[in-house]
Amino acid sequence: MTKAFISGCAGLSLSQEERSFFEREDPWGLILFARNIQTPAQVKALTADFRNAVGRENAPVLVDQEGGRVQRLKPPHWPKYPAGQLYGDLFERNEARALRAARLGGHLIASDLEAVGITIDCLPCLDVRFPDTVDAIGDRALSGDPQVIIKLAREMIAGVLEGGVLPVIKHIPGHGRARVDSHLELPRVTATLEELRMADFLPFKAFSGATLGMTAHIVYEAIDSERPCTQSRAVIEDIIREEIGFDGCLMSDDLSMNALQGDFSERAAATIEAGCDIILHCNGDMGEMEKVAMAVPNLQGDAARRCEAALAQLQPSDPAFDLDAARDEFASLTGLAVA
């Protein structure tokens, strides 16, 4: 039976050990990083091999393909895309051009991913940028204005879906106030609940009907002063589920980030206990993968319902979409060629 986690793998193809692990443990999905990506044919073979191992043709394969610094599929085989801030900067000059560019950018990225068997892209970042936002978010944020983020993200999400890929809204309930990198240490946010409601929560409330979302490894002291969101029932149940109203599949951010503590069975168990539906473990370390698999439950109940609802949203891209024309238009709107 499928287990409630997404796993990484170590290299460009599955080792026999990894294949056996996937056959035995049946993770819901696989996430790819730059170490797993070389050519389109190689990525397509890797995604197919994973699905063969778990025995599910629709098993999700995920990637972080935002553009800018966070882009796993890179030139020369894939175009270079801009960071999210470009769309926000363009919005300040010409709203209509920015919205069209965001939709095209989402569609073009999705077209690249769909062609190699990747079905979920971990974008857009709905985090509000502040003057002291840590560089780990930085220009990944679309804007410092929640209403601009909402408008741009709506178009980007529509484009990704049109391109045959599912988007993931992140990092719920907002990573913009973090002043340290959660890959390296645990951020603590001291803003009041009212301050969070007036800015950080707004983009996520606007997309509360999204089917996939990712948590932030951040302590929000006004809500739970001890536990990061990913492992806080107060944040997940009271804020994400109730106040924001998100009923989609909630996946953790990467469990191997240093913001979290404890061994990996403890990290996974605490995350599930807090209310996450799916554990995300990315680094491909087999020892850690085994501990995660041991600690997570089978996918069932509300978690299974939410995962099924997300995958049901996946539709093939329009075969009539003119990729070359779209790339030319995107270049004219942004000044960036993506051929």
N, C-alpha and C positions, 0 to 999 in steps of 0.2 A: 504493500500500500504506500502511496506517495507520502513523503514526510515533509514537514513544514519548514523547509529551508531551501535556500539557493546557494549553490556552491561555486567556487572557482576551480580552475585546473592549472597545472604548472607550466605547460608549454604549448607548442604549436599543434600538437596532436595528443590524443589521450594515451597514456601509458596503460599497460595491461592492468596494473594495480588500480588506476583511476577507473578504468572501464568496469572492473569487478566491483569496485566501491559503488559506482552509480547503479549498476544492476542490482546490487544487494540493498542499498539504502534508498534508492529512488527519490532523490531530491526533486522538489517542484520545478526547479530551473537551474540554469547555468549562467554565470556572468563572466564576460570576457574582458581582459585588459590588454595593454599593448604587448605584453609578453606572449599573448596567444594569437597575435595578428601579424600576418606577413603579406599574403596575397589573397585576392578574392577566392580563388579556387581552394586554397588551404582553409580559409575560414568557413567556406561552404561545406567542406568535408568534415571539419571539426563539429559544426553544429549538427550535421546529419549523424555523425558518430555518437554524439551525446544522446540524441533522440532514439537511436537504435538501442543504446545501452539501457535506457529507462523504459523503452517500449511504448512511448507515447509520441505520436506524430506532432501533437500540438504542445509538447513540453516547451515552456518559455526559454528563450535565450536572450539575455540582457547585455547591455553595454552602456557606458557613460559616453555619449557622443553629443556633447553640448556645442562644441566649437571653442575657439580660443585655446586656453591652456588645458581644457578637459576635452580631449578628442583622442579616442583610442585608434580609430581607423584614419590613417594619415596619408599624405602624399608620399610616393608618387601614384599609388593605386587609388586613393580617394582624395577628393577636394579638401582644401582647408576652409573651414567655416569660421565666422567671427564669434567672439565672445558675446554673451547676452547684452552687455552694456552698449554695444554698437546700436542695437535696436532702440534702446532708451535714448541715446544721444540723437539718433535720427528722428525720433518722435518729437523731440523739442523743436526741431527745425521744420518737420513736415509730417504730421500725424498720419495722413493717408499713405504716404510712401513707407513709413515705418511699419504700419499694420500689414501692408502687402508684402513687405520684405520678410516679416516674421512668419507669415503663412508660407511663403515660398521656401524660406530657410528650413522650416520644419518638414515640409514635403520633400525637399531635396535630400535632407539627411535620411529621412525614412526610406526613400527610394534606394539609397546606398545600402542601408541595413537589410531591407527586405530581400535584396538580390543575393545576399549571402546567408540567409536563414536566421537573421536576428529579428526578433519579434517585439522586443520591449526596449525603449530608450529611456534612460533615467534623466529626463528633462521634462518640463522646464524647472529651473530654480525660481521659486516664488518668494525667495528671501528678499526683504527690503534692505537696501543698502543705506548705511549710516556713515557719517564722516569717519568713525573709528572702526568700521567693519574690518575684520581680519582679512588679510590678503588671500587666504584660502578660499574665501567667497569672492570678495573684491569685484572684479569686472564680470564675474559669472552672474551677478545680480542684474536684472533687466533695468532697474531704476531705483531711486530713493523714494519714489512716489507710489504708494500702493495702488492708486487708480490707474496709473500708467502701466504698472506690472499686470494688472488684471486685463487691460485692453490688449496688450501685446501677447500675453500668455494665451488668451482665448484664441487668437489667430494661430499662434505656434502650435497649440494642441490640435486645432482643426487640421493644420497642414500635416502633422505627424500621422494622424488617423487616416487622412486621405492617402498618405503614402504607404499604408498597409502595416503600420507599427503602432504599438500602444505606448502612450506617454506615462511618466511617473511624476507627480507633483512632489517637490521636495524643497526644504527640509522642514516638515511639519513639527511644531507650529511656528517656525521662523528661526533662521540661523544668523540673521543680519546683525544682531547686537553682540555676537561673539567677538571677543578681542584676542583670543588665542586659537590656534589651529587644533581642531578636535582630532586630527590624525595623530597629534603629538601629545596633547594633554586635554583635560576636561575644562571646557569653558563654563563660566558661571555668569548668568545674566541677572542683574540687580533691578531691572526695570519693574515698576509696579504693574499689577494686573491691568489696570486701566491704560497705562502706556502701551502695553502689549496689545490690548484690544483696539486701540486707536490706530495702530500701524501694522504690526507684525502679523496679527491674525487675519487681517482683512483679505489678502489675496487667497488664503486657504479657505476662508468662508465662501468666497466667490466661486470656488471650485470644489465645494463640499460634495458635489455629485460625481467627482472623478472616481475612477475604479481602482487606481493604484496610487499609493503615496508612500513616502519614505520619511522616517523620523529623523530628528536632530539629536546628536549626543551632547546635550546641553542641560545644565541645571538651571531651571527657572526658579529663582529663590522665592518669588511671590506665590508659587504654586506648590513646589516640593523642594525644600532646601537641602535635601540629602541625596536624592537620586536623579540621574540624568533622565530626560524625557523617555528615552528608549526603554528604560527600566523602571519607569514611574507609573503606577496605576493611576495616580491622581492626575498626571498630565494627560495620559492616554484616554482614560474614561471621562474625566470631568471636562477637559479642554478639547481634545481632538474629536472624541466621539460625540459629546454632548453639546458643548458650546459652539465649536466650529461645525459640527454636524457631519463629519466625514464618516461614511459607512463603507468605504471601499477597502480593498486589501491593503493593510498597513504592514509594510516591511521595515525592518530595522535598517539603519545605516550599517556600514560594515562593522561586524563584531571584532575584527582584528585591529581596529583603531585604538590608539593608546588612551583615548578618553575613558574607556571602560576598564574595569579591573577584574581580577579573578581568573581562574583557568577557564577554558572555553566551554566546558560543560556548565559551569556556574554562570557564565555570561549568557549562554543560550537559555538556560532554565529561567533566569531572572527576567529576560526579555519576553519570553512567552508568558510568564506569570503576570507581567505588567499589562499584557493585552495586545502585543504585536501578533499578527497572524503568521508572518513568515520571517525567519531569520536569514540575514544576508551575511555570508562569510566569503571573502573574496580572494585571499592570498594564495590559495592552492596548496597550502601546507597540509599534507595528508594526516599528520598527527592531530592537528587542530580540527580538521574535517571530521575525523573519527569521533572526537569528543562532542562536536556539535551534533552529529547524527545520533549519537547515543542519548543526548539530552532533549531533543525535540520530539514532539508527538507526531503521530500520523495526522495528515490534513483532514479535518472533519469539522462538523458543525458549522458555525458562522464563518470560520476561516475558510473552509472549503467552499461555502456559498459565495463568499466574496471573490475568491480566486476564480471560480467558474464564471461569475458575472464579468470579471475583467476580461477573460479570454473570449467570452461571447461577443465582446465589443470589437474584436479583431476582424477586419474585413480586407479582402484583397485590394490592392491599389488599382486605380483606373488604368487599364492598358492603353487608353488613348492619351494619357498625360504625355505632353511633349517635353521630354527632359532637357533637350538642347535649348529649346525656346525659354524654358523656365530658368535655366542657368544664365542665359543672356539677360533676361529681365532682372534676375537677382543682382547680377553684376551692375546693371544700369541704376538700380535703386540704391545699392550700397557702396558702389565703387570698388567692389571686390570680385574678382573673377573666381568662379568655382568650377572651371572646366576640368 
